[in-house]
Amino acid sequence: MSMDRVPMTLEGYKTLEQELHRLKAVERPRIIQAIAEARAHGDLSENAEYHAAKEAQGLNEARVAELEDKFSRAEVIDPSSLSGSSIKFGATVTLVDEDTDEKVKYKIVGDLEASVKDGKISISSPIARALIGKAKGDSVEVTTPKGSRSYEILKVEWK
């Protein structure tokens, strides 16, 4: 596993913390109970419930290990403590598509927090990489899977 720092917002850190707690405090005991019940049915070689519960246990423990690794390398950044006119991690950016005049607003967050439907884009996404270092009034060209797009930066906020 790589030892690179994993940037994330405080909000993203808390969300992952809640998921880790749920996996350990709710899912792990539930799966252990399911394995015990399936084991009580006897012959394990053809016991579908037992094999399904063991697989669920493996997936749960893999996710727990993945989250614990991310926490050990987390670099929590509070966007509200940042400022400046150039775009960087944590910035909330309002853009206008120069072809369609459609306005969009994105917050640049860590890879684990990204959710386009919530307006959060990963720092490693093409659009975020194009925006980093730019400022209000700049135009950026972004190459996406759907082709090239041009955006003008209308606003840079820290919240």
Chimera marker file (.cmm) of the C-alpha trace (Angstrom):
<marker_set name="trace">
<marker id="1" x="0.000" y="0.000" z="0.000" r="1" g="1" b="0" radius="0.5"/>
<marker id="2" x="1.143" y="3.493" z="-0.784" r="1" g="1" b="0" radius="0.5"/>
<marker id="3" x="2.035" y="5.824" z="2.060" r="1" g="1" b="0" radius="0.5"/>
<marker id="4" x="0.814" y="8.951" z="0.257" r="1" g="1" b="0" radius="0.5"/>
<marker id="5" x="-1.261" y="11.369" z="2.298" r="1" g="1" b="0" radius="0.5"/>
<marker id="6" x="-4.987" y="11.229" z="1.576" r="1" g="1" b="0" radius="0.5"/>
<marker id="7" x="-6.461" y="14.756" z="1.523" r="1" g="1" b="0" radius="0.5"/>
<marker id="8" x="-10.023" y="15.054" z="2.778" r="1" g="1" b="0" radius="0.5"/>
<marker id="9" x="-12.321" y="17.639" z="4.263" r="1" g="1" b="0" radius="0.5"/>
<marker id="10" x="-13.469" y="17.403" z="7.872" r="1" g="1" b="0" radius="0.5"/>
<marker id="11" x="-16.965" y="16.537" z="6.599" r="1" g="1" b="0" radius="0.5"/>
<marker id="12" x="-15.543" y="13.691" z="4.491" r="1" g="1" b="0" radius="0.5"/>
<marker id="13" x="-13.469" y="12.435" z="7.425" r="1" g="1" b="0" radius="0.5"/>
<marker id="14" x="-16.550" y="12.309" z="9.673" r="1" g="1" b="0" radius="0.5"/>
<marker id="15" x="-18.575" y="10.456" z="7.000" r="1" g="1" b="0" radius="0.5"/>
<marker id="16" x="-15.858" y="7.785" z="6.690" r="1" g="1" b="0" radius="0.5"/>
<marker id="17" x="-15.595" y="7.603" z="10.478" r="1" g="1" b="0" radius="0.5"/>
<marker id="18" x="-19.346" y="6.865" z="10.677" r="1" g="1" b="0" radius="0.5"/>
<marker id="19" x="-19.044" y="4.166" z="7.998" r="1" g="1" b="0" radius="0.5"/>
<marker id="20" x="-16.125" y="2.523" z="9.817" r="1" g="1" b="0" radius="0.5"/>
<marker id="21" x="-18.040" y="2.564" z="13.113" r="1" g="1" b="0" radius="0.5"/>
<marker id="22" x="-21.106" y="0.996" z="11.406" r="1" g="1" b="0" radius="0.5"/>
<marker id="23" x="-18.981" y="-1.740" z="9.804" r="1" g="1" b="0" radius="0.5"/>
<marker id="24" x="-17.337" y="-2.622" z="13.119" r="1" g="1" b="0" radius="0.5"/>
<marker id="25" x="-20.253" y="-2.139" z="15.546" r="1" g="1" b="0" radius="0.5"/>
<marker id="26" x="-23.231" y="-3.255" z="13.416" r="1" g="1" b="0" radius="0.5"/>
<marker id="27" x="-22.140" y="-5.294" z="10.402" r="1" g="1" b="0" radius="0.5"/>
<marker id="28" x="-19.353" y="-7.332" z="12.042" r="1" g="1" b="0" radius="0.5"/>
<marker id="29" x="-21.578" y="-8.688" z="14.902" r="1" g="1" b="0" radius="0.5"/>
<marker id="30" x="-24.465" y="-9.318" z="12.459" r="1" g="1" b="0" radius="0.5"/>
<marker id="31" x="-22.212" y="-11.350" z="10.153" r="1" g="1" b="0" radius="0.5"/>
<marker id="32" x="-20.710" y="-13.315" z="13.061" r="1" g="1" b="0" radius="0.5"/>
<marker id="33" x="-24.256" y="-14.160" z="14.188" r="1" g="1" b="0" radius="0.5"/>
<marker id="34" x="-25.201" y="-15.258" z="10.642" r="1" g="1" b="0" radius="0.5"/>
<marker id="35" x="-22.115" y="-17.521" z="10.481" r="1" g="1" b="0" radius="0.5"/>
<marker id="36" x="-22.977" y="-19.051" z="13.854" r="1" g="1" b="0" radius="0.5"/>
<marker id="37" x="-26.588" y="-19.713" z="12.770" r="1" g="1" b="0" radius="0.5"/>
<marker id="38" x="-25.473" y="-21.235" z="9.451" r="1" g="1" b="0" radius="0.5"/>
<marker id="39" x="-22.888" y="-23.392" z="11.230" r="1" g="1" b="0" radius="0.5"/>
<marker id="40" x="-25.649" y="-24.753" z="13.453" r="1" g="1" b="0" radius="0.5"/>
<marker id="41" x="-27.360" y="-26.192" z="10.367" r="1" g="1" b="0" radius="0.5"/>
<marker id="42" x="-24.661" y="-28.846" z="10.125" r="1" g="1" b="0" radius="0.5"/>
<marker id="43" x="-22.714" y="-29.837" z="6.999" r="1" g="1" b="0" radius="0.5"/>
<marker id="44" x="-20.747" y="-26.753" z="5.888" r="1" g="1" b="0" radius="0.5"/>
<marker id="45" x="-19.691" y="-28.077" z="2.480" r="1" g="1" b="0" radius="0.5"/>
<marker id="46" x="-23.124" y="-27.493" z="0.933" r="1" g="1" b="0" radius="0.5"/>
<marker id="47" x="-24.374" y="-24.779" z="3.250" r="1" g="1" b="0" radius="0.5"/>
<marker id="48" x="-25.134" y="-21.720" z="1.066" r="1" g="1" b="0" radius="0.5"/>
<marker id="49" x="-25.979" y="-19.498" z="4.042" r="1" g="1" b="0" radius="0.5"/>
<marker id="50" x="-22.603" y="-20.267" z="5.640" r="1" g="1" b="0" radius="0.5"/>
<marker id="51" x="-20.661" y="-19.522" z="2.436" r="1" g="1" b="0" radius="0.5"/>
<marker id="52" x="-22.629" y="-16.302" z="1.835" r="1" g="1" b="0" radius="0.5"/>
<marker id="53" x="-21.987" y="-15.149" z="5.408" r="1" g="1" b="0" radius="0.5"/>
<marker id="54" x="-18.258" y="-15.965" z="5.119" r="1" g="1" b="0" radius="0.5"/>
<marker id="55" x="-18.074" y="-13.989" z="1.862" r="1" g="1" b="0" radius="0.5"/>
<marker id="56" x="-19.879" y="-11.044" z="3.492" r="1" g="1" b="0" radius="0.5"/>
<marker id="57" x="-17.397" y="-11.253" z="6.363" r="1" g="1" b="0" radius="0.5"/>
<marker id="58" x="-14.468" y="-11.098" z="3.942" r="1" g="1" b="0" radius="0.5"/>
<marker id="59" x="-15.906" y="-8.081" z="2.118" r="1" g="1" b="0" radius="0.5"/>
<marker id="60" x="-16.686" y="-6.301" z="5.406" r="1" g="1" b="0" radius="0.5"/>
<marker id="61" x="-13.199" y="-6.898" z="6.812" r="1" g="1" b="0" radius="0.5"/>
<marker id="62" x="-11.590" y="-5.746" z="3.532" r="1" g="1" b="0" radius="0.5"/>
<marker id="63" x="-13.555" y="-2.462" z="3.679" r="1" g="1" b="0" radius="0.5"/>
<marker id="64" x="-12.626" y="-2.012" z="7.371" r="1" g="1" b="0" radius="0.5"/>
<marker id="65" x="-8.937" y="-2.495" z="6.485" r="1" g="1" b="0" radius="0.5"/>
<marker id="66" x="-9.225" y="-0.067" z="3.551" r="1" g="1" b="0" radius="0.5"/>
<marker id="67" x="-10.857" y="2.626" z="5.714" r="1" g="1" b="0" radius="0.5"/>
<marker id="68" x="-8.332" y="2.157" z="8.538" r="1" g="1" b="0" radius="0.5"/>
<marker id="69" x="-5.533" y="2.580" z="5.986" r="1" g="1" b="0" radius="0.5"/>
<marker id="70" x="-7.135" y="5.810" z="4.679" r="1" g="1" b="0" radius="0.5"/>
<marker id="71" x="-7.500" y="7.137" z="8.244" r="1" g="1" b="0" radius="0.5"/>
<marker id="72" x="-3.848" y="6.424" z="9.012" r="1" g="1" b="0" radius="0.5"/>
<marker id="73" x="-2.864" y="8.569" z="6.000" r="1" g="1" b="0" radius="0.5"/>
<marker id="74" x="-5.635" y="11.189" z="6.230" r="1" g="1" b="0" radius="0.5"/>
<marker id="75" x="-4.714" y="14.818" z="5.914" r="1" g="1" b="0" radius="0.5"/>
<marker id="76" x="-7.814" y="16.681" z="7.088" r="1" g="1" b="0" radius="0.5"/>
<marker id="77" x="-8.133" y="20.121" z="5.542" r="1" g="1" b="0" radius="0.5"/>
<marker id="78" x="-10.761" y="22.622" z="6.726" r="1" g="1" b="0" radius="0.5"/>
<marker id="79" x="-11.779" y="24.671" z="3.653" r="1" g="1" b="0" radius="0.5"/>
<marker id="80" x="-13.192" y="27.481" z="5.821" r="1" g="1" b="0" radius="0.5"/>
<marker id="81" x="-9.668" y="28.136" z="7.159" r="1" g="1" b="0" radius="0.5"/>
<marker id="82" x="-8.343" y="28.596" z="3.612" r="1" g="1" b="0" radius="0.5"/>
<marker id="83" x="-8.427" y="31.763" z="1.587" r="1" g="1" b="0" radius="0.5"/>
<marker id="84" x="-7.016" y="33.314" z="-1.530" r="1" g="1" b="0" radius="0.5"/>
<marker id="85" x="-8.114" y="33.907" z="-5.060" r="1" g="1" b="0" radius="0.5"/>
<marker id="86" x="-6.451" y="30.908" z="-6.715" r="1" g="1" b="0" radius="0.5"/>
<marker id="87" x="-8.257" y="27.573" z="-6.761" r="1" g="1" b="0" radius="0.5"/>
<marker id="88" x="-6.934" y="24.695" z="-4.656" r="1" g="1" b="0" radius="0.5"/>
<marker id="89" x="-8.209" y="21.751" z="-2.616" r="1" g="1" b="0" radius="0.5"/>
<marker id="90" x="-11.331" y="22.672" z="-0.636" r="1" g="1" b="0" radius="0.5"/>
<marker id="91" x="-12.442" y="25.536" z="-2.883" r="1" g="1" b="0" radius="0.5"/>
<marker id="92" x="-16.063" y="25.844" z="-3.964" r="1" g="1" b="0" radius="0.5"/>
<marker id="93" x="-16.041" y="27.071" z="-7.550" r="1" g="1" b="0" radius="0.5"/>
<marker id="94" x="-18.909" y="28.461" z="-9.628" r="1" g="1" b="0" radius="0.5"/>
<marker id="95" x="-18.399" y="28.010" z="-13.366" r="1" g="1" b="0" radius="0.5"/>
<marker id="96" x="-20.336" y="28.857" z="-16.497" r="1" g="1" b="0" radius="0.5"/>
<marker id="97" x="-20.116" y="26.686" z="-19.600" r="1" g="1" b="0" radius="0.5"/>
<marker id="98" x="-19.006" y="29.077" z="-22.343" r="1" g="1" b="0" radius="0.5"/>
<marker id="99" x="-21.000" y="27.162" z="-24.997" r="1" g="1" b="0" radius="0.5"/>
<marker id="100" x="-24.311" y="26.564" z="-23.209" r="1" g="1" b="0" radius="0.5"/>
<marker id="101" x="-24.269" y="29.326" z="-20.519" r="1" g="1" b="0" radius="0.5"/>
<marker id="102" x="-25.133" y="26.589" z="-18.006" r="1" g="1" b="0" radius="0.5"/>
<marker id="103" x="-23.858" y="27.391" z="-14.495" r="1" g="1" b="0" radius="0.5"/>
<marker id="104" x="-22.370" y="24.669" z="-12.293" r="1" g="1" b="0" radius="0.5"/>
<marker id="105" x="-20.951" y="24.754" z="-8.769" r="1" g="1" b="0" radius="0.5"/>
<marker id="106" x="-18.354" y="22.272" z="-7.529" r="1" g="1" b="0" radius="0.5"/>
<marker id="107" x="-16.445" y="21.770" z="-4.314" r="1" g="1" b="0" radius="0.5"/>
<marker id="108" x="-12.996" y="20.225" z="-4.811" r="1" g="1" b="0" radius="0.5"/>
<marker id="109" x="-12.598" y="17.361" z="-2.322" r="1" g="1" b="0" radius="0.5"/>
<marker id="110" x="-10.584" y="14.174" z="-1.779" r="1" g="1" b="0" radius="0.5"/>
<marker id="111" x="-11.074" y="11.092" z="-3.948" r="1" g="1" b="0" radius="0.5"/>
<marker id="112" x="-13.069" y="9.273" z="-1.247" r="1" g="1" b="0" radius="0.5"/>
<marker id="113" x="-15.581" y="12.116" z="-0.834" r="1" g="1" b="0" radius="0.5"/>
<marker id="114" x="-16.309" y="12.838" z="-4.487" r="1" g="1" b="0" radius="0.5"/>
<marker id="115" x="-19.990" y="12.781" z="-5.452" r="1" g="1" b="0" radius="0.5"/>
<marker id="116" x="-20.996" y="14.700" z="-8.562" r="1" g="1" b="0" radius="0.5"/>
<marker id="117" x="-24.681" y="14.593" z="-7.590" r="1" g="1" b="0" radius="0.5"/>
<marker id="118" x="-23.727" y="16.402" z="-4.345" r="1" g="1" b="0" radius="0.5"/>
<marker id="119" x="-21.581" y="18.891" z="-6.267" r="1" g="1" b="0" radius="0.5"/>
<marker id="120" x="-18.291" y="17.449" z="-4.969" r="1" g="1" b="0" radius="0.5"/>
<marker id="121" x="-15.553" y="16.601" z="-7.457" r="1" g="1" b="0" radius="0.5"/>
<marker id="122" x="-12.331" y="14.718" z="-6.801" r="1" g="1" b="0" radius="0.5"/>
<marker id="123" x="-9.066" y="16.645" z="-6.699" r="1" g="1" b="0" radius="0.5"/>
<marker id="124" x="-7.785" y="14.136" z="-9.284" r="1" g="1" b="0" radius="0.5"/>
<marker id="125" x="-10.707" y="14.599" z="-11.726" r="1" g="1" b="0" radius="0.5"/>
<marker id="126" x="-9.977" y="16.252" z="-15.088" r="1" g="1" b="0" radius="0.5"/>
<marker id="127" x="-12.047" y="19.339" z="-14.262" r="1" g="1" b="0" radius="0.5"/>
<marker id="128" x="-10.409" y="19.857" z="-10.838" r="1" g="1" b="0" radius="0.5"/>
<marker id="129" x="-6.929" y="19.406" z="-12.313" r="1" g="1" b="0" radius="0.5"/>
<marker id="130" x="-7.767" y="22.038" z="-14.942" r="1" g="1" b="0" radius="0.5"/>
<marker id="131" x="-9.056" y="24.455" z="-12.264" r="1" g="1" b="0" radius="0.5"/>
<marker id="132" x="-6.150" y="24.202" z="-9.778" r="1" g="1" b="0" radius="0.5"/>
<marker id="133" x="-4.168" y="27.437" z="-9.702" r="1" g="1" b="0" radius="0.5"/>
<marker id="134" x="-6.732" y="29.400" z="-11.733" r="1" g="1" b="0" radius="0.5"/>
<marker id="135" x="-8.738" y="32.385" z="-10.422" r="1" g="1" b="0" radius="0.5"/>
<marker id="136" x="-12.058" y="34.216" z="-10.923" r="1" g="1" b="0" radius="0.5"/>
<marker id="137" x="-12.394" y="35.459" z="-14.487" r="1" g="1" b="0" radius="0.5"/>
<marker id="138" x="-10.081" y="32.798" z="-15.966" r="1" g="1" b="0" radius="0.5"/>
<marker id="139" x="-11.246" y="30.445" z="-18.695" r="1" g="1" b="0" radius="0.5"/>
<marker id="140" x="-10.349" y="26.760" z="-18.546" r="1" g="1" b="0" radius="0.5"/>
<marker id="141" x="-10.454" y="24.079" z="-21.200" r="1" g="1" b="0" radius="0.5"/>
<marker id="142" x="-11.421" y="20.659" z="-19.805" r="1" g="1" b="0" radius="0.5"/>
<marker id="143" x="-11.112" y="17.437" z="-21.760" r="1" g="1" b="0" radius="0.5"/>
<marker id="144" x="-13.805" y="15.031" z="-20.574" r="1" g="1" b="0" radius="0.5"/>
<marker id="145" x="-14.915" y="11.633" z="-21.881" r="1" g="1" b="0" radius="0.5"/>
<marker id="146" x="-17.718" y="13.528" z="-23.688" r="1" g="1" b="0" radius="0.5"/>
<marker id="147" x="-15.253" y="15.867" z="-25.415" r="1" g="1" b="0" radius="0.5"/>
<marker id="148" x="-13.711" y="19.234" z="-24.715" r="1" g="1" b="0" radius="0.5"/>
<marker id="149" x="-15.561" y="21.926" z="-22.704" r="1" g="1" b="0" radius="0.5"/>
<marker id="150" x="-14.722" y="25.550" z="-21.938" r="1" g="1" b="0" radius="0.5"/>
<marker id="151" x="-15.679" y="27.135" z="-18.621" r="1" g="1" b="0" radius="0.5"/>
<marker id="152" x="-15.317" y="30.621" z="-17.214" r="1" g="1" b="0" radius="0.5"/>
<marker id="153" x="-14.688" y="30.846" z="-13.471" r="1" g="1" b="0" radius="0.5"/>
<marker id="154" x="-17.355" y="33.100" z="-11.932" r="1" g="1" b="0" radius="0.5"/>
<marker id="155" x="-16.645" y="32.681" z="-8.220" r="1" g="1" b="0" radius="0.5"/>
<marker id="156" x="-14.152" y="31.054" z="-5.806" r="1" g="1" b="0" radius="0.5"/>
<marker id="157" x="-15.377" y="30.479" z="-2.235" r="1" g="1" b="0" radius="0.5"/>
<marker id="158" x="-13.986" y="28.918" z="0.918" r="1" g="1" b="0" radius="0.5"/>
<marker id="159" x="-16.684" y="27.338" z="3.079" r="1" g="1" b="0" radius="0.5"/>
<link id1="1" id2="2" r="1" g="1" b="0" radius="0.2"/>
<link id1="2" id2="3" r="1" g="1" b="0" radius="0.2"/>
<link id1="3" id2="4" r="1" g="1" b="0" radius="0.2"/>
<link id1="4" id2="5" r="1" g="1" b="0" radius="0.2"/>
<link id1="5" id2="6" r="1" g="1" b="0" radius="0.2"/>
<link id1="6" id2="7" r="1" g="1" b="0" radius="0.2"/>
<link id1="7" id2="8" r="1" g="1" b="0" radius="0.2"/>
<link id1="8" id2="9" r="1" g="1" b="0" radius="0.2"/>
<link id1="9" id2="10" r="1" g="1" b="0" radius="0.2"/>
<link id1="10" id2="11" r="1" g="1" b="0" radius="0.2"/>
<link id1="11" id2="12" r="1" g="1" b="0" radius="0.2"/>
<link id1="12" id2="13" r="1" g="1" b="0" radius="0.2"/>
<link id1="13" id2="14" r="1" g="1" b="0" radius="0.2"/>
<link id1="14" id2="15" r="1" g="1" b="0" radius="0.2"/>
<link id1="15" id2="16" r="1" g="1" b="0" radius="0.2"/>
<link id1="16" id2="17" r="1" g="1" b="0" radius="0.2"/>
<link id1="17" id2="18" r="1" g="1" b="0" radius="0.2"/>
<link id1="18" id2="19" r="1" g="1" b="0" radius="0.2"/>
<link id1="19" id2="20" r="1" g="1" b="0" radius="0.2"/>
<link id1="20" id2="21" r="1" g="1" b="0" radius="0.2"/>
<link id1="21" id2="22" r="1" g="1" b="0" radius="0.2"/>
<link id1="22" id2="23" r="1" g="1" b="0" radius="0.2"/>
<link id1="23" id2="24" r="1" g="1" b="0" radius="0.2"/>
<link id1="24" id2="25" r="1" g="1" b="0" radius="0.2"/>
<link id1="25" id2="26" r="1" g="1" b="0" radius="0.2"/>
<link id1="26" id2="27" r="1" g="1" b="0" radius="0.2"/>
<link id1="27" id2="28" r="1" g="1" b="0" radius="0.2"/>
<link id1="28" id2="29" r="1" g="1" b="0" radius="0.2"/>
<link id1="29" id2="30" r="1" g="1" b="0" radius="0.2"/>
<link id1="30" id2="31" r="1" g="1" b="0" radius="0.2"/>
<link id1="31" id2="32" r="1" g="1" b="0" radius="0.2"/>
<link id1="32" id2="33" r="1" g="1" b="0" radius="0.2"/>
<link id1="33" id2="34" r="1" g="1" b="0" radius="0.2"/>
<link id1="34" id2="35" r="1" g="1" b="0" radius="0.2"/>
<link id1="35" id2="36" r="1" g="1" b="0" radius="0.2"/>
<link id1="36" id2="37" r="1" g="1" b="0" radius="0.2"/>
<link id1="37" id2="38" r="1" g="1" b="0" radius="0.2"/>
<link id1="38" id2="39" r="1" g="1" b="0" radius="0.2"/>
<link id1="39" id2="40" r="1" g="1" b="0" radius="0.2"/>
<link id1="40" id2="41" r="1" g="1" b="0" radius="0.2"/>
<link id1="41" id2="42" r="1" g="1" b="0" radius="0.2"/>
<link id1="42" id2="43" r="1" g="1" b="0" radius="0.2"/>
<link id1="43" id2="44" r="1" g="1" b="0" radius="0.2"/>
<link id1="44" id2="45" r="1" g="1" b="0" radius="0.2"/>
<link id1="45" id2="46" r="1" g="1" b="0" radius="0.2"/>
<link id1="46" id2="47" r="1" g="1" b="0" radius="0.2"/>
<link id1="47" id2="48" r="1" g="1" b="0" radius="0.2"/>
<link id1="48" id2="49" r="1" g="1" b="0" radius="0.2"/>
<link id1="49" id2="50" r="1" g="1" b="0" radius="0.2"/>
<link id1="50" id2="51" r="1" g="1" b="0" radius="0.2"/>
<link id1="51" id2="52" r="1" g="1" b="0" radius="0.2"/>
<link id1="52" id2="53" r="1" g="1" b="0" radius="0.2"/>
<link id1="53" id2="54" r="1" g="1" b="0" radius="0.2"/>
<link id1="54" id2="55" r="1" g="1" b="0" radius="0.2"/>
<link id1="55" id2="56" r="1" g="1" b="0" radius="0.2"/>
<link id1="56" id2="57" r="1" g="1" b="0" radius="0.2"/>
<link id1="57" id2="58" r="1" g="1" b="0" radius="0.2"/>
<link id1="58" id2="59" r="1" g="1" b="0" radius="0.2"/>
<link id1="59" id2="60" r="1" g="1" b="0" radius="0.2"/>
<link id1="60" id2="61" r="1" g="1" b="0" radius="0.2"/>
<link id1="61" id2="62" r="1" g="1" b="0" radius="0.2"/>
<link id1="62" id2="63" r="1" g="1" b="0" radius="0.2"/>
<link id1="63" id2="64" r="1" g="1" b="0" radius="0.2"/>
<link id1="64" id2="65" r="1" g="1" b="0" radius="0.2"/>
<link id1="65" id2="66" r="1" g="1" b="0" radius="0.2"/>
<link id1="66" id2="67" r="1" g="1" b="0" radius="0.2"/>
<link id1="67" id2="68" r="1" g="1" b="0" radius="0.2"/>
<link id1="68" id2="69" r="1" g="1" b="0" radius="0.2"/>
<link id1="69" id2="70" r="1" g="1" b="0" radius="0.2"/>
<link id1="70" id2="71" r="1" g="1" b="0" radius="0.2"/>
<link id1="71" id2="72" r="1" g="1" b="0" radius="0.2"/>
<link id1="72" id2="73" r="1" g="1" b="0" radius="0.2"/>
<link id1="73" id2="74" r="1" g="1" b="0" radius="0.2"/>
<link id1="74" id2="75" r="1" g="1" b="0" radius="0.2"/>
<link id1="75" id2="76" r="1" g="1" b="0" radius="0.2"/>
<link id1="76" id2="77" r="1" g="1" b="0" radius="0.2"/>
<link id1="77" id2="78" r="1" g="1" b="0" radius="0.2"/>
<link id1="78" id2="79" r="1" g="1" b="0" radius="0.2"/>
<link id1="79" id2="80" r="1" g="1" b="0" radius="0.2"/>
<link id1="80" id2="81" r="1" g="1" b="0" radius="0.2"/>
<link id1="81" id2="82" r="1" g="1" b="0" radius="0.2"/>
<link id1="82" id2="83" r="1" g="1" b="0" radius="0.2"/>
<link id1="83" id2="84" r="1" g="1" b="0" radius="0.2"/>
<link id1="84" id2="85" r="1" g="1" b="0" radius="0.2"/>
<link id1="85" id2="86" r="1" g="1" b="0" radius="0.2"/>
<link id1="86" id2="87" r="1" g="1" b="0" radius="0.2"/>
<link id1="87" id2="88" r="1" g="1" b="0" radius="0.2"/>
<link id1="88" id2="89" r="1" g="1" b="0" radius="0.2"/>
<link id1="89" id2="90" r="1" g="1" b="0" radius="0.2"/>
<link id1="90" id2="91" r="1" g="1" b="0" radius="0.2"/>
<link id1="91" id2="92" r="1" g="1" b="0" radius="0.2"/>
<link id1="92" id2="93" r="1" g="1" b="0" radius="0.2"/>
<link id1="93" id2="94" r="1" g="1" b="0" radius="0.2"/>
<link id1="94" id2="95" r="1" g="1" b="0" radius="0.2"/>
<link id1="95" id2="96" r="1" g="1" b="0" radius="0.2"/>
<link id1="96" id2="97" r="1" g="1" b="0" radius="0.2"/>
<link id1="97" id2="98" r="1" g="1" b="0" radius="0.2"/>
<link id1="98" id2="99" r="1" g="1" b="0" radius="0.2"/>
<link id1="99" id2="100" r="1" g="1" b="0" radius="0.2"/>
<link id1="100" id2="101" r="1" g="1" b="0" radius="0.2"/>
<link id1="101" id2="102" r="1" g="1" b="0" radius="0.2"/>
<link id1="102" id2="103" r="1" g="1" b="0" radius="0.2"/>
<link id1="103" id2="104" r="1" g="1" b="0" radius="0.2"/>
<link id1="104" id2="105" r="1" g="1" b="0" radius="0.2"/>
<link id1="105" id2="106" r="1" g="1" b="0" radius="0.2"/>
<link id1="106" id2="107" r="1" g="1" b="0" radius="0.2"/>
<link id1="107" id2="108" r="1" g="1" b="0" radius="0.2"/>
<link id1="108" id2="109" r="1" g="1" b="0" radius="0.2"/>
<link id1="109" id2="110" r="1" g="1" b="0" radius="0.2"/>
<link id1="110" id2="111" r="1" g="1" b="0" radius="0.2"/>
<link id1="111" id2="112" r="1" g="1" b="0" radius="0.2"/>
<link id1="112" id2="113" r="1" g="1" b="0" radius="0.2"/>
<link id1="113" id2="114" r="1" g="1" b="0" radius="0.2"/>
<link id1="114" id2="115" r="1" g="1" b="0" radius="0.2"/>
<link id1="115" id2="116" r="1" g="1" b="0" radius="0.2"/>
<link id1="116" id2="117" r="1" g="1" b="0" radius="0.2"/>
<link id1="117" id2="118" r="1" g="1" b="0" radius="0.2"/>
<link id1="118" id2="119" r="1" g="1" b="0" radius="0.2"/>
<link id1="119" id2="120" r="1" g="1" b="0" radius="0.2"/>
<link id1="120" id2="121" r="1" g="1" b="0" radius="0.2"/>
<link id1="121" id2="122" r="1" g="1" b="0" radius="0.2"/>
<link id1="122" id2="123" r="1" g="1" b="0" radius="0.2"/>
<link id1="123" id2="124" r="1" g="1" b="0" radius="0.2"/>
<link id1="124" id2="125" r="1" g="1" b="0" radius="0.2"/>
<link id1="125" id2="126" r="1" g="1" b="0" radius="0.2"/>
<link id1="126" id2="127" r="1" g="1" b="0" radius="0.2"/>
<link id1="127" id2="128" r="1" g="1" b="0" radius="0.2"/>
<link id1="128" id2="129" r="1" g="1" b="0" radius="0.2"/>
<link id1="129" id2="130" r="1" g="1" b="0" radius="0.2"/>
<link id1="130" id2="131" r="1" g="1" b="0" radius="0.2"/>
<link id1="131" id2="132" r="1" g="1" b="0" radius="0.2"/>
<link id1="132" id2="133" r="1" g="1" b="0" radius="0.2"/>
<link id1="133" id2="134" r="1" g="1" b="0" radius="0.2"/>
<link id1="134" id2="135" r="1" g="1" b="0" radius="0.2"/>
<link id1="135" id2="136" r="1" g="1" b="0" radius="0.2"/>
<link id1="136" id2="137" r="1" g="1" b="0" radius="0.2"/>
<link id1="137" id2="138" r="1" g="1" b="0" radius="0.2"/>
<link id1="138" id2="139" r="1" g="1" b="0" radius="0.2"/>
<link id1="139" id2="140" r="1" g="1" b="0" radius="0.2"/>
<link id1="140" id2="141" r="1" g="1" b="0" radius="0.2"/>
<link id1="141" id2="142" r="1" g="1" b="0" radius="0.2"/>
<link id1="142" id2="143" r="1" g="1" b="0" radius="0.2"/>
<link id1="143" id2="144" r="1" g="1" b="0" radius="0.2"/>
<link id1="144" id2="145" r="1" g="1" b="0" radius="0.2"/>
<link id1="145" id2="146" r="1" g="1" b="0" radius="0.2"/>
<link id1="146" id2="147" r="1" g="1" b="0" radius="0.2"/>
<link id1="147" id2="148" r="1" g="1" b="0" radius="0.2"/>
<link id1="148" id2="149" r="1" g="1" b="0" radius="0.2"/>
<link id1="149" id2="150" r="1" g="1" b="0" radius="0.2"/>
<link id1="150" id2="151" r="1" g="1" b="0" radius="0.2"/>
<link id1="151" id2="152" r="1" g="1" b="0" radius="0.2"/>
<link id1="152" id2="153" r="1" g="1" b="0" radius="0.2"/>
<link id1="153" id2="154" r="1" g="1" b="0" radius="0.2"/>
<link id1="154" id2="155" r="1" g="1" b="0" radius="0.2"/>
<link id1="155" id2="156" r="1" g="1" b="0" radius="0.2"/>
<link id1="156" id2="157" r="1" g="1" b="0" radius="0.2"/>
<link id1="157" id2="158" r="1" g="1" b="0" radius="0.2"/>
<link id1="158" id2="159" r="1" g="1" b="0" radius="0.2"/>
</marker_set>
